[in-house]
Amino acid sequence: MILDDALRLAGRTVARAVTRPPRYDLEGRVVFITGAARGLGAATARRAHVRGARVALVGRRLAPLQELAAELGSGAAAFEADVTSAEQLQQAATDAVATFGGIDVVIANAGIAPPSHTVATIDTDAFERTVDVDLLGQWRTVRATLPAVLESRGHILLVGSIYAFFNGVLAAPYAVSKAGVEQLARTLRVELASHGATAGIAYLGFIDTDLAADAFADASAQAIRQAVPRVFTREMTVTAAADAMLDAIERRAPQVSAPAWVRPLLAFRSVTTAVMDDVLLHNRNVQTAISDAEVAARQPES
């Protein structure tokens, strides 16, 4: 009996996976994007606008958001909000609804890169600020916009990373955050279903942005990067990443991965993570990089 029930459940899951839901066209939709001033957020806003969406550009600094809004023209507006402030995000959501009449899609994109230190040496404030922005910032974004998304039966996309399942050596707070974002997206997917709304997560590899440049700015981080095959660290363009996310939104997909190599690693993550951990444990350059990072962190600033 239990086996029969399990097989029936598996059959229904497969059927849902191969049945495409109706296309959720972005034409005329209101897309609320955090971290929209530059990098992936700005590129996503531009590409969404090309698809006919109206875009609410949200970020910490108003001036670059206003410049982007002016560049895009009709159907774009700037809203100042720091994702570490629930009050500011709530005001941005309220103002976006007042401006556009609602919110259909949320892209929780704002994020920062931590310094390349070990768990033993990273500054406590730096660790907690990364989690505050990269995980709790996405939670606050969801909470502020959720009433509008439920009303429109819209879609929420949380911007995750391969670090949701990659080893977070020298980037622990970022990896911790992205693992948490994955769980938040999975939870939302189930909780929103009865309301006709959907949620998903983007598992993205390295992107040619300031965030990636900051993350690998020092020699220790570069050593970690060089310990894995180059195909896994080659940067994709922000346009490619933005289009992948927007395509997933239009499919109401529960997940999207880019570039192409992420998908098989994600599918076999139990093997992927075990192999990766073993490689990093036994790579002499990685262990040297960890030691160097620890020494550098303990040296007084000049």
Secondary structure, DSSP 8 states (H G I E B T S, - for coil): -HHHHHHHHHHHHHHHHHS-------TT-EEEEESTTSHHHHHHHHHHHHTT-EEEEEES-HHHHHHHHHHH-TTEEEEE--TT-HHHHHHHHHHHHHHHS---EEEE-------S--TTTS-HHHHHHHHIIIIIHHHHHHHHHHHHHHHHT-EEEEE--GGGTS--TT-HHHHHHHHHHHHHHHHHHHHHGGGT-EEEEEEE--BSSHHHHHHT-SHHHHHHHHTS-GGGT--B-HHHHHHHHHHHHHTT-SEEEESTTHHHHHHTHHHHHHHHHHHHHH-HHHHHHHHHHHHHHHS---
